[in-house]
Amino acid sequence: MKAPSPAGNGGVPTQKLAAIVASKIVDDVFAREWPVGEVIGSETELLERYGVSRAVFREAVRLVEHQHVARMRRGPGGGLVVTEPDVDAVIDASVMYLLRVDARLDEVFEARLVLEEIVTELAAKRVDESDLARIRQLLDEEGSGQGTDHRALHSLLATTTRNPVLELFVDTLNRVALFYFSDRQSLGSDTLTASAHAHRRIAEAVMAGNEGLARHRMRTHLKAEADYIRSRRGARQILKPSAALRGPAGSKRAEAVARDIFGEIVSERFLPGEFLGSEADLMETHGVSRAIFREAVRILEHHHVAAMRRGPGGGLFVMPPSVAPVADVAAVYLKRHGVNVGHFGEVRVGVELALADSVVDRADAEANDVLRAALSAEEGAGDEEMVEVVHDLHAAIASLGGNRALELVARVLIRLTRLREAERPHRARLEIRREVHRAHTGIVEALVAGDRELARHRLRGHLTAVASSLQ
């Protein structure tokens, strides 16, 4: 799967040159098989390679640094150094999206529950002797009070699935959930003991290969954890803007400016299309140079938060929220970790079945109209539009499910699948068009009728067929 452009395609009218260069840098790192620690070129060499000005190149470097792809090292022997992508970049992008859409703590926990039930089922099927040893060691550490991270078992079970998509999103949502809970350092010994006991029961079911029991115990544990956090004084249902664009002390000035502007957008509840100020006014407000301000704007554009319009009446305007930045940075991370279409497929099935259940539960005339409109869009689409349009039904189901955290996961997987489909020959895409539309029609008929079992059966069969066709 080719890495997508960092700028994405959800709201930026024309891709900025810095974003294009950043995309080329990512592609070059992939082409070199991600040589962590290697200098891929000095600034002078890379300026010549990419044929851009120093100002544009430095903005591009800030974007790839933000994606945890590479960083610029100054001094003798310096240059652009390849770094190891980590989950923090995905968490940052996810937090910014969840802030923009006002996702609640309850939604994050519900999304965790869906994903971790998938984890327990797959882990119970795939656990081997080396996994047993690691799980037992972790349980012993927790039982003796030596465990330092109460999320460790959740991460270890996700690793046991051998699915990097599950590993990424379990880790992401576990850590995002902590941002809703400011008092997390004060967990008492009784709470930690109860958590360790629940972890042991879950792990025993996984090690025994009992998928159903492991799933049941994970659900019970996560529901208890959610109830506990809701009851705590430091818990909140909505994230604080300060959770976004977190950086270490002394982080780059451009990131600080971007964080301040983002915080204002969220706190003041600016709507898409609203005017934030001219370049000159915002530079003065934040006390920065044009170069620093434009770097900050590139970060905001990268996250689909705000974009600069040039010319008369121009300035910085708020953009609609988009999952594209999360999908783009997730694509980089997952490709680095050996993802394949089968990994996407088995997670999509579980996530979209959960969302379809919610659609049936929440069914009304307006929701049914949205589903039918997605089908109509397929019927009227031209050949060139089909890669985009055939996923509109899945996006509609995700939106109607009523959980913005789970919708985020679903939309990221939909977008990554679409990128994979776009690589297929045009003729191959046309050949399956009728089959896909027939499957979508059957799914909509079952959802509109409120037939949960039939909707699940048809959706599972369709998603399995899609994954098979992309192998």
N, C-alpha and C positions, 0 to 999 in steps of 0.2 A: 504494500500500500504506500503510495507516494505521500510524503508529509504535506499537509495542507499549508497554504500561506498563513502566516501569523495574523494577517488582517482579517481573514475569514471573508464571508460574503453577505453578512446579514445587516446591512444598513449603511456601509461606507460606499458612497456612489462611485468613487474611483480609487483603486488601490494606490496608496502613497508609495513613492519611490523607496523610502526607507524600509517599508514593509516588504517590498519586492526583493530588495537586497537581503533582508533578514531571512526570507524564504529560501533564497539561493544559498545562504550560509548553512541553513539547516540541511538542505539537500546535499551540500558538499560534505558535511559531517557524516551523514548517512552513507554517502558513497565511499568514504574512507573507513567504514565499519566502526565508527564511533571510537576513535583512539583517545581515550580519556588521558588528559595531561599533555597531549601533543600540541605544539604550536602549529596552526595551519597556515600561518603567514603573518608577517609584520603589517603594521598599518599601511606603510607605503606599498608593499606588495599587494595587499588586498584592495587598496584604492585603485591600483592599475587593473587588477583582475576583474573587479566589478564595474569599473568605469564610472565612478560617481565622485562627487565632491567629498571633502573631509567631513563637512557638516552632515551630509546625508549618511555617510558611512557610520559616523558616531551614533546617530539616531538608530541605525540598524543594529549596531552592537548593543545598545541599551535594550532593544527588543529581545535579542537572543539571550542576553543576560537574564532578562525577566523570565524567559522560558527555561532557564537553567540548561542551556545548550552549550554556551561558551562564554568566556569572560576575557576582557582585555587586560593583559599584564604589561605594565610600563617598565622602562629601564632596559639595560643590556640583556639581550636574549629574549626580550619581551615580544608580544604579539597576541594574537587571538588564540586562547588556550581552550581546548575542548574540556567540558566539565560533564559530570555524571548527572543526568536529569533525575530529579527526585519528586516525591509526591507533593512537596510544598508548593510547587508551581501550580499543580492541579487544584490544591486546596485554596490558594489565593484566588484563582479564577472562579472556583465554585462559590466561595464566600461572597465575592462581588456580585455574582448572579443572584444568589439567594437573598442578599440584601436588597437588590433592586426589585425583586418580586415579593418582598415581605414574607418569605417562607418562615413558618413557625417551627418551634422545637418539636411539636407533636408530629409534624410532617417528616422531619429528619429522622425521628425514631421509627416512624412507620416504614420509611424507606430502608433504614437499617434492618428492620425486622424482615422485610421481603428478601433483601440480599443475603442476610445471614442464615435464613432458612434454606436458601439455595446452597449456601456454603456447607451447612451441616449434612445435607443430603449427598452432595458430591464428595465431601471429605470422607463420609462413611463408606462410600463405594471405592475410593481411591487410596485410602490410608495403607501404607506399607510398613515394613519393620523399622525403617529409619525414622518414619513419622512417629511410630509408637514410642521410640526412645526419646525423641524430642518432646512429645506431649507429656510423657511421664516425668521427665526432668522438670518441665515447667510446672506441673502440678505439685511436685515435691517442693519446689522453691516457693510457690504460693502458700502451700500448706504450712511451711515452716516460717512464714513471714518474711522470706527473703525476696519475694517478688516486688519489683519496683514499678511495674506498669500493669494496671488492671485491664488494659486492652490487649495484652500480649497473647492470650489464648485465642482471641478473636482473629488476630493477625496470623497466628500460626495455623489455625484451621483453614483460613483463606488460602494460605500457601499450600496446604495439603491438597487443595482442589486441583493444583497445577493449572490454574486459570488466572493469567495476569490481570484480566479485566476485573474479576472478583477481588483479587488482592488489592488493586488500586482503589476501587470504590468502597470496599469495606474500610480500608485505612482512611480514605478521605472522609467518609461520613462519620466514622468514629471520632476523628479529630475535629471535624466541623462541629459536632454536637457539643464538644467541650467549650466552644466559644459562647454558647448560650448559658454557661454555668460558671460564674466568676468565683465561686466558693469551692472549687474542685480540690484545692490543697487541704481542705479540712475534713476529708473523709475519715470517719472514726474507725477504730479497730473492729467494732461489731459489724460495720458495713463491709469492710474488707474481708472479714471472715465469712460472711454470708455470700459474698461474691465468689470467693475461692471455693466454697461448697458447691455453688451452682455451676461453676466452671468444671469442677471434677465430675459432676453428674452428666454434664453435656459431653465431656471428653470420653467418659466411660461408654456412653452410647455410640459415639463415633468410632472408638476403637473396637467395639463389638460389631460394627457394621450394621447397627440398627438405625436405619435412616429415619423412620417415623418417630422413634423415641427421641433421637437427637434433635429432630426438628421441633418436637413438642417442648423439650426442655429449653432449647434456645429461645423459643417464643415466650415461655414463662419467665425466663431470666431477663430478657430485654424489656418486657412489660413491667417487671418489678423495678428495673433500673430507671425506666422512664418515670414511673410513679414517684420514686425516691427523689429524682432530680427536680421534678415539678414541685415537690414539697419543700425544697430548700430555699432559704432566704435569698441566696444569690442567683437563683435561676430566673430566666426571662424567656418569654415566648418569641421575641423578635431580636435579631442580632443588633449589636451596636455598630455604627459605621467605623469605629476604631478597630474593628476586627479585620478590616480590609487593608490590602497592600501593606501588610506588616513587614517591617524591615529592621535589621539590627541597628543598634546605636551608631550614628554617623552614616546611615544609609544615604545613597545619592540624593542630591537636592531635588532632582527632577521627580523622583518617586515621592518625596515628601509633598511637593506641590500637587502632583496627581492625587495623592491621598487626601489632601485638604479639599481639593475641588470635588472629589467623589463624596467626601463626607458632607459637604454643603448640599450636593444634589440629593442625597438620601435624607438628610435631616430636614431640609426645606421641602422635600417631596416634589421636586421639579419633575414635570412631565416631558415625555419625548417631544422634541421640537422647540422647547423653550430656550430662550436666549440667555446665556450666562454672562456675556460681556465680550467686548472687542479684545483683540490681542494686546493692544496698548494698555487698556484699562486693567486687564488681568495681570499683565506683567508688573504694573505699578502696585496693584493690590497685594501681590505675593512677593514683591521686591526682588525679582529675578531678571536675568538677562533674556534676550530673545532666544538665544541658543538653549538655555535651560528650560524656558517655557515651552519651546517646541518639542523638546524631549518629553516633557510631561504630557503634552497633547498626544504624542505618539502612543504613550502608555494608555491614556484614556481611550484612544481610538482602537488600540489593540484589544481592550476589554469591552468595546462597544458601549462605552459610557457617554462619551461626548466626541464631537468631531468639529473640525474647523472648516468654515466656509470662507472662501476668499471673495474679494470684490466688494462693491457697494452693498452696505447692509450686512456685511459678513461679520464673523466672530465665532465664538464657541457655542455650539448648540447641543442640547441633550439628545442622545440616541436612545432608541428602544432597547430594552434588555435582549440579549441574545445568548444562546448556548454555544455559538461558534467559538468564542475564545476558550471555553472549557474543552470542547471537542478537539480544537487544534493542539492545545498543550497536552491533552490526554493522548492524542495520536502520536506525538513525539515520544512520550514516556512509554507507551505500550509497544511501539515498534522496537524501541531499544530493548524491551523485555520479551521479545519473541512472540508477540501476539499473532494469532491467526484467525481466520473467519469462524472456525468452530468455537473459539473462545467467545466471540461476540454472540454467536447464535445461541449458546446454552444460557447465557445471561439474559439476552433479549426475551427468550421464551418465558422465563420466570417473571421478569419485570412486567412484560406486556400482559401476561395472564392476570397478574395482580391488578393492573390498571383496568383491564377489561371487566374484572369483577366489580370494581368501583363504578364503572360506567353503567353496568346493569343495576347496581344498587341506587344510583343517582338518576336513573333514566327519567327524562321528561321530553316534552315536544321540542324544546330548544336544542337539547343535546342530539336528538334524532335528526333535526335539520342540519346540524353541523356534520354528522356522519354522512348524510345523503349528499351534502354539498361537496364533500371530499370525493365521493364516487363520481359526481357530475364533472368535477375538474379533471378526473382521469379520462372520462369519455371525450371531453373536448380538447384534450392536450395534443399538441403536435409531436412528431417524433423526437425533436430535440429537447422537448420539455419533459419527456417521460421519466428520466432518471430522477428529476426533482419531484414530479407530481405523484409518482407511485408511492411515495412515502408520506403523502399528506394524510392518508387515512390513519397511519400509525401515529403521526404527530397529533391528529385530532383525538385519538383514543388517549394519548398521553395527557393532553390538555384537559380532557373531560374527566380524567380520573380524580381530580381534586387534590392532588398532592404534588406541590411544586418541587420538592426535593426528588421524589421518584420520577417526576416528569423530566427533570434535568438529566438523570441517569438515562432514561429512555431516549431522550432526544440526542444525547451524545452518541449512544449506540446506533441510533437511526442514521445520524450524520456520518459516522464512520463506515457503516455498511454502504451508504450511498456513495461515498468516495471509492470504496472497493468496486462497486458496480460500475462506476464511471470508467474504470479501467478496461472493462470488457469490450469486445468489438461491437460496433454499432448494430450489426446484423443480429448478434446474439441477444442484445437488449430488446430488439423489435420482436424476436421470435417468442419471447416469454410474455410479451405485453398482454395478450388476450388471456393467458392463463392466470396472470397476476390479478387482472381486473375481475375475472370470474371468482377467484378466491376472495378478493376484497368484498365483492357483492354478497357472497355467502356469509361472511363475517358480519357485515352490516345488518343483513336480514335477521341474523340471530340476536345481535345486540338490541336492535329496535324491538324485537319481539320479547325481549327480556329473558331469553332462553340461555341461562348461564352455561349449562353443560355443553350445549351445541356451539355456543360462541367460543368457549375454551377449546373444544375439539378442533374446530375449524382454524382458529388462530394458531394453535400449536402446530397443526399440520402444515399451514402456510409458512410459518417461520422456519420450520425444519426443512421444508423444500427450498426456501430462499438460501439458507446456509449451505445446503448440499450443492445448489447450483453455482455457488461462488467458490467452492473448494478447488 
